[in-house]
Amino acid sequence: MTDTPATFTKSERITGKNSISGLLSKGKWGNCRGLKYCYLPTGEEKPRRLMISVPKKLFKRAVRRNLLKRRIRESYRTRKGLIGIEGGVDLLIQYNTSEILDFTTVRETVEDILKQIK
């Protein structure tokens, strides 16, 4: 792991319609144990950016959606040094199963995703 601080600031979030649509149209997709991901390496020196999605179709209650987003965000925050791509990368992680995975499973899955992107 590199010496990146274990924080998740506002500048590390993907915002804006153009950024999101560019990621979805040009990005590379993959699956990993209940999570679907899309990433797009950017040649620019902007930070790694992340977007998390938990569909309302799978979890009607906002409490459960927020719990899962919190678990994914915490897993990414502690393991983001594994990416190691020069320049920036935009990453979308989408929860893709109807069961609520425990934190250790989510953490291992996010770690696997970051290693595959590397």
N, CA, C and O of each residue as an XYZ file, in Angstrom:
472
protein
N       0.832     -1.182      0.000
C       0.000      0.000      0.000
C       0.878      1.248      0.000
O       1.964      1.254      0.581
N       0.409      2.284     -0.643
C       1.153      3.526     -0.678
C       0.803      4.371      0.529
O       0.023      3.959      1.388
N       1.385      5.549      0.585
C       1.184      6.422      1.738
C       0.001      7.366      1.558
O       0.080      8.517      1.985
N      -1.073      6.931      0.953
C      -2.246      7.782      0.814
C      -2.991      7.811      2.134
O      -3.151      6.776      2.781
N      -3.446      8.983      2.537
C      -4.177      9.047      3.803
C      -5.525      8.339      3.688
O      -6.141      8.327      2.623
N      -5.969      7.758      4.784
C      -7.225      7.005      4.786
C      -8.398      7.955      4.999
O      -9.067      7.918      6.031
N      -8.632      8.799      4.007
C      -9.754      9.735      4.062
C     -10.561      9.581      2.780
O     -10.109      8.973      1.811
N     -11.741     10.133      2.796
C     -12.584     10.142      1.602
C     -13.206     11.527      1.502
O     -14.282     11.780      2.045
N     -12.518     12.413      0.804
C     -12.944     13.809      0.725
C     -13.930     14.021     -0.413
O     -14.170     13.130     -1.229
N     -14.485     15.205     -0.447
C     -15.466     15.527     -1.472
C     -14.851     15.514     -2.873
O     -15.536     15.201     -3.847
N     -13.580     15.848     -2.975
C     -12.925     15.861     -4.288
C     -12.725     14.452     -4.832
O     -12.419     14.288     -6.013
N     -12.889     13.439     -3.997
C     -12.734     12.051     -4.436
C     -14.056     11.432     -4.873
O     -14.110     10.234     -5.150
N     -15.108     12.214     -4.938
C     -16.412     11.712     -5.371
C     -16.682     12.142     -6.805
O     -16.346     13.257     -7.202
N     -17.277     11.267     -7.563
C     -17.623     11.602     -8.944
C     -18.915     12.398     -8.923
O     -19.939     11.937     -8.418
N     -18.852     13.592     -9.476
C     -20.039     14.431     -9.566
C     -20.147     14.955    -10.995
O     -19.163     14.983    -11.733
N     -21.306     15.352    -11.359
C     -21.515     15.925    -12.679
C     -21.999     14.904    -13.694
O     -21.526     13.769    -13.753
N     -22.939     15.342    -14.472
C     -23.561     14.473    -15.459
C     -22.560     13.994    -16.512
O     -22.607     12.834    -16.922
N     -21.659     14.868    -16.952
C     -20.691     14.494    -17.985
C     -19.708     13.448    -17.478
O     -19.374     12.512    -18.204
N     -19.240     13.596    -16.238
C     -18.296     12.624    -15.676
C     -18.938     11.255    -15.545
O     -18.330     10.239    -15.883
N     -20.169     11.232    -15.053
C     -20.863      9.961    -14.839
C     -21.178      9.288    -16.171
O     -20.957      8.087    -16.324
N     -21.693     10.051    -17.137
C     -22.040      9.442    -18.424
C     -20.785      8.990    -19.172
O     -20.817      7.975    -19.868
N     -19.686      9.724    -19.039
C     -18.437      9.305    -19.659
C     -17.913      8.011    -19.063
O     -17.415      7.144    -19.781
N     -18.028      7.882    -17.744
C     -17.598      6.651    -17.068
C     -18.443      5.471    -17.514
O     -17.907      4.403    -17.810
N     -19.752      5.648    -17.565
C     -20.641      4.549    -17.931
C     -20.489      4.134    -19.393
O     -20.632      2.954    -19.713
N     -20.203      5.077    -20.276
C     -20.117      4.735    -21.696
C     -18.730      4.222    -22.101
O     -18.631      3.321    -22.934
N     -17.657      4.783    -21.525
C     -16.309      4.412    -21.952
C     -15.604      3.459    -20.993
O     -14.547      2.924    -21.327
N     -16.165      3.239    -19.818
C     -15.488      2.449    -18.798
C     -15.496      0.955    -19.068
O     -16.249      0.462    -19.907
N     -14.641      0.242    -18.337
C     -14.560     -1.214    -18.424
C     -15.326     -1.803    -17.252
O     -15.158     -1.367    -16.113
N     -16.171     -2.798    -17.528
C     -17.060     -3.380    -16.530
C     -16.526     -4.719    -16.029
O     -15.782     -5.416    -16.718
N     -16.933     -5.054    -14.800
C     -16.578     -6.345    -14.237
C     -17.482     -6.689    -13.070
O     -18.188     -5.823    -12.554
N     -17.468     -7.946    -12.648
C     -18.248     -8.425    -11.502
C     -17.325     -9.079    -10.497
O     -16.293     -9.645    -10.860
N     -17.702     -8.999     -9.233
C     -16.914     -9.633     -8.193
C     -17.798     -9.844     -6.964
O     -18.075     -8.889     -6.238
N     -18.243    -11.074     -6.719
C     -18.993    -11.478     -5.523
C     -20.065    -10.489     -5.046
O     -19.968     -9.967     -3.935
N     -21.038    -10.238     -5.834
C     -22.151     -9.395     -5.405
C     -21.963     -7.916     -5.677
O     -22.862     -7.123     -5.396
N     -20.828     -7.526     -6.211
C     -20.599     -6.141     -6.579
C     -20.244     -6.075     -8.060
O     -19.486     -6.898     -8.572
N     -20.802     -5.091     -8.724
C     -20.502     -4.842    -10.126
C     -19.696     -3.548    -10.152
O     -20.014     -2.611     -9.418
N     -18.670     -3.482    -10.976
C     -17.858     -2.275    -10.990
C     -17.550     -1.838    -12.413
O     -17.553     -2.635    -13.351
N     -17.287     -0.557    -12.538
C     -16.908      0.048    -13.810
C     -15.791      1.038    -13.507
O     -15.913      1.852    -12.592
N     -14.707      0.972    -14.268
C     -13.619      1.914    -14.035
C     -13.118      2.486    -15.341
O     -13.218      1.866    -16.400
N     -12.581      3.675    -15.237
C     -12.054      4.379    -16.399
C     -10.783      5.103    -15.988
O     -10.851      6.095    -15.262
N      -9.610      4.625    -16.442
C      -8.371      5.343    -16.130
C      -8.353      6.688    -16.850
O      -8.649      6.769    -18.042
N      -8.007      7.730    -16.124
C      -7.882      9.060    -16.717
C      -6.415      9.432    -16.685
O      -5.734      9.172    -15.693
N      -5.930     10.018    -17.721
C      -4.523     10.387    -17.798
C      -4.192     11.638    -17.012
O      -3.027     12.028    -16.930
N      -5.182     12.262    -16.441
C      -4.977     13.522    -15.745
C      -4.479     13.273    -14.325
O      -4.519     12.148    -13.827
N      -4.017     14.328    -13.693
C      -3.491     14.224    -12.334
C      -4.555     14.488    -11.278
O      -4.222     14.824    -10.142
N      -5.806     14.346    -11.629
C      -6.834     14.511    -10.602
C      -6.876     13.255     -9.739
O      -6.410     12.199    -10.166
N      -7.422     13.351     -8.545
C      -7.391     12.191     -7.644
C      -8.283     11.057     -8.138
O      -9.114     11.227     -9.030
N      -8.080      9.914     -7.533
C      -8.981      8.787     -7.808
C     -10.363      9.184     -7.324
O     -10.523      9.738     -6.236
N     -11.359      8.893     -8.151
C     -12.719      9.286     -7.772
C     -13.615      8.059     -7.744
O     -13.404      7.106     -8.494
N     -14.620      8.091     -6.871
C     -15.476      6.943     -6.634
C     -16.935      7.362     -6.639
O     -17.292      8.463     -6.220
N     -17.773      6.445     -7.128
C     -19.218      6.599     -7.058
C     -19.785      5.267     -6.597
O     -19.416      4.217     -7.123
N     -20.679      5.304     -5.617
C     -21.267      4.086     -5.063
C     -22.756      4.102     -5.359
O     -23.417      5.128     -5.203
N     -23.284      2.955     -5.788
C     -24.699      2.851     -6.110
C     -25.286      1.591     -5.472
O     -24.779      0.486     -5.663
N     -26.368      1.783     -4.709
C     -27.137      0.659     -4.181
C     -28.573      0.877     -4.667
O     -29.241      1.806     -4.212
N     -29.052      0.037     -5.580
C     -30.346      0.279     -6.224
C     -31.539      0.197     -5.265
O     -31.604     -0.666     -4.390
N     -32.451      1.101     -5.457
C     -33.689      1.106     -4.687
C     -34.549     -0.100     -5.057
O     -35.387     -0.536     -4.268
N     -34.340     -0.630     -6.242
C     -35.081     -1.806     -6.689
C     -34.772     -3.020     -5.810
O     -35.642     -3.859     -5.576
N     -33.521     -3.112     -5.321
C     -33.124     -4.226     -4.459
C     -33.451     -3.983     -2.989
O     -33.848     -4.908     -2.281
N     -33.288     -2.744     -2.527
C     -33.515     -2.406     -1.117
C     -34.421     -1.189     -1.043
O     -33.997     -0.065     -1.311
N     -35.671     -1.427     -0.676
C     -36.651     -0.350     -0.630
C     -36.380      0.632      0.502
O     -36.641      1.826      0.359
N     -35.864      0.147      1.614
C     -35.632      0.990      2.789
C     -34.291      1.719      2.682
O     -33.253      1.107      2.429
N     -34.336      3.029      2.879
C     -33.130      3.849      2.784
C     -32.101      3.466      3.845
O     -30.900      3.619      3.621
N     -32.551      2.978      4.981
C     -31.633      2.582      6.051
C     -30.696      1.481      5.576
O     -29.498      1.520      5.855
N     -31.227      0.512      4.870
C     -30.407     -0.591      4.365
C     -29.484     -0.135      3.248
O     -28.319     -0.530      3.199
N     -30.004      0.702      2.344
C     -29.161      1.236      1.270
C     -27.994      2.032      1.841
O     -26.857      1.894      1.389
N     -28.280      2.861      2.833
C     -27.228      3.676      3.450
C     -26.213      2.802      4.187
O     -25.019      3.102      4.169
N     -26.667      1.733      4.831
C     -25.764      0.812      5.511
C     -24.773      0.205      4.522
O     -23.573      0.154      4.789
N     -25.276     -0.247      3.397
C     -24.415     -0.872      2.397
C     -23.466      0.137      1.763
O     -22.300     -0.176      1.522
N     -23.954      1.345      1.491
C     -23.076      2.378      0.947
C     -21.980      2.733      1.940
O     -20.834      2.959      1.551
N     -22.325      2.782      3.208
C     -21.342      3.081      4.256
C     -20.269      1.992      4.322
O     -19.085      2.295      4.471
N     -20.676      0.737      4.213
C     -19.721     -0.371      4.235
C     -18.775     -0.323      3.038
O     -17.572     -0.536      3.189
N     -19.307     -0.046      1.860
C     -18.474      0.043      0.663
C     -17.522      1.229      0.773
O     -16.339      1.106      0.455
N     -18.023      2.363      1.216
C     -17.205      3.569      1.341
C     -16.057      3.371      2.343
O     -14.925      3.780      2.085
N     -16.354      2.751      3.470
C     -15.332      2.482      4.486
C     -14.290      1.500      3.953
O     -13.097      1.675      4.200
N     -14.718      0.485      3.235
C     -13.792     -0.484      2.657
C     -12.872      0.192      1.645
O     -11.667     -0.056      1.632
N     -13.439      1.034      0.809
C     -12.640      1.751     -0.182
C     -11.665      2.703      0.501
O     -10.499      2.784      0.117
N     -12.138      3.415      1.503
C     -11.323      4.416      2.191
C     -10.060      3.798      2.784
O      -8.984      4.391      2.714
N     -10.190      2.614      3.364
C      -9.037      1.978      4.002
C      -8.137      1.250      3.018
O      -6.977      0.987      3.336
N      -8.635      0.914      1.829
C      -7.868      0.118      0.864
C      -7.543      0.844     -0.434
O      -7.053      0.210     -1.368
N      -7.793      2.136     -0.532
C      -7.625      2.822     -1.811
C      -6.179      2.910     -2.269
O      -5.929      3.199     -3.439
N      -5.224      2.672     -1.390
C      -3.822      2.681     -1.780
C      -3.437      1.518     -2.679
O      -2.359      1.528     -3.273
N      -4.300      0.518     -2.788
C      -4.005     -0.648     -3.621
C      -4.108     -0.369     -5.118
O      -3.582     -1.135     -5.926
N      -4.771      0.707     -5.492
C      -5.004      0.975     -6.915
C      -3.685      1.186     -7.641
O      -3.402      0.472     -8.602
N      -2.882      2.130     -7.218
C      -1.548      2.303     -7.761
C      -1.452      2.690     -9.219
O      -0.381      2.530     -9.804
N      -2.497      3.187     -9.839
C      -2.446      3.642    -11.230
C      -1.886      5.060    -11.245
O      -2.319      5.916    -10.474
N      -0.919      5.299    -12.129
C      -0.400      6.653    -12.283
C      -1.496      7.507    -12.899
O      -2.165      7.084    -13.843
N      -1.674      8.680    -12.378
C      -2.769      9.518    -12.821
C      -4.035      9.134    -12.073
O      -3.967      8.441    -11.058
N      -5.156      9.562    -12.547
C      -6.401      9.308    -11.853
C      -7.170      8.149    -12.441
O      -6.860      7.644    -13.520
N      -8.187      7.742    -11.697
C      -9.090      6.698    -12.166
C     -10.467      7.003    -11.599
O     -10.596      7.376    -10.433
N     -11.484      6.845    -12.415
C     -12.867      6.972    -11.969
C     -13.415      5.566    -11.774
O     -13.217      4.692    -12.618
N     -14.105      5.354    -10.656
C     -14.576      4.018    -10.310
C     -16.021      4.083     -9.831
O     -16.371      4.908     -8.987
N     -16.846      3.214    -10.372
C     -18.226      3.039     -9.927
C     -18.330      1.653     -9.320
O     -17.945      0.665     -9.945
N     -18.854      1.577     -8.090
C     -19.124      0.285     -7.465
C     -20.625      0.210     -7.235
O     -21.203      1.054     -6.549
N     -21.246     -0.800     -7.811
C     -22.690     -0.969     -7.714
C     -22.993     -2.271     -6.980
O     -22.491     -3.334     -7.344
N     -23.812     -2.175     -5.954
C     -24.226     -3.361     -5.203
C     -25.173     -4.141     -6.092
O     -26.075     -3.559     -6.694
N     -24.982     -5.468     -6.186
C     -25.673     -6.209     -7.228
C     -26.377     -7.463     -6.734
O     -26.769     -8.301     -7.546
N     -26.549     -7.615     -5.421
C     -27.227     -8.786     -4.900
C     -28.290     -8.342     -3.899
O     -28.169     -7.277     -3.293
N     -29.324     -9.151     -3.726
C     -30.430     -8.751     -2.860
C     -30.207     -9.103     -1.396
O     -31.035     -8.758     -0.553
N     -29.102     -9.783     -1.071
C     -28.821    -10.096      0.327
C     -27.833     -9.081      0.891
O     -27.005     -8.538      0.160
N     -27.924     -8.830      2.193
C     -27.037     -7.878      2.843
C     -25.769     -8.612      3.264
O     -25.797     -9.469      4.148
N     -24.653     -8.263      2.615
C     -23.373     -8.890      2.925
C     -22.763     -8.236      4.159
O     -22.924     -7.035      4.373
N     -22.058     -9.032      4.978
C     -21.429     -8.472      6.166
C     -20.191     -7.666      5.761
O     -19.726     -7.742      4.624
N     -19.670     -6.895      6.720
C     -18.599     -5.951      6.418
C     -17.330     -6.646      5.930
O     -16.674     -6.148      5.014
N     -16.976     -7.773      6.515
C     -15.740     -8.443      6.099
C     -15.823     -8.923      4.653
O     -14.842     -8.839      3.913
N     -16.975     -9.417      4.253
C     -17.162     -9.851      2.865
C     -17.070     -8.665      1.910
O     -16.428     -8.751      0.863
N     -17.716     -7.558      2.278
C     -17.673     -6.359      1.438
C     -16.239     -5.850      1.337
O     -15.790     -5.472      0.255
N     -15.517     -5.837      2.458
C     -14.136     -5.352      2.460
C     -13.242     -6.215      1.560
O     -12.435     -5.685      0.796
N     -13.385     -7.522      1.649
C     -12.583     -8.424      0.809
C     -12.931     -8.256     -0.669
O     -12.051     -8.299     -1.529
N     -14.204     -8.066     -0.954
C     -14.632     -7.891     -2.340
C     -14.102     -6.584     -2.918
O     -13.616     -6.555     -4.049
N     -14.194     -5.507     -2.147
C     -13.671     -4.218     -2.610
C     -12.161     -4.312     -2.803
O     -11.622     -3.739     -3.750
N     -11.481     -5.020     -1.923
C     -10.040     -5.219     -2.066
C      -9.726     -5.977     -3.354
O      -8.780     -5.629     -4.062
N     -10.510     -7.011     -3.663
C     -10.323     -7.761     -4.911
C     -10.545     -6.864     -6.138
O      -9.808     -6.947     -7.121
N     -11.560     -6.014     -6.065
C     -11.844     -5.095     -7.175
C     -10.665     -4.142     -7.394
O     -10.244     -3.922     -8.529
N     -10.137     -3.581     -6.306
C      -9.027     -2.654     -6.432
C      -7.773     -3.339     -6.971
O      -6.999     -2.730     -7.710
N      -7.571     -4.597     -6.603
C      -6.429     -5.338     -7.137
C      -6.602     -5.634     -8.625
O      -5.629     -5.611     -9.379
N      -7.837     -5.911     -9.053
C      -8.093     -6.170    -10.477
C      -7.902     -4.915    -11.307
O      -7.438     -4.988    -12.445
N      -8.253     -3.765    -10.751
C      -8.066     -2.495    -11.472
C      -6.580     -2.198    -11.612
O      -6.145     -1.654    -12.627
N      -5.823     -2.543    -10.624
C      -4.377     -2.288    -10.625
C      -3.739     -2.936    -11.825
O      -2.526     -2.837    -12.007
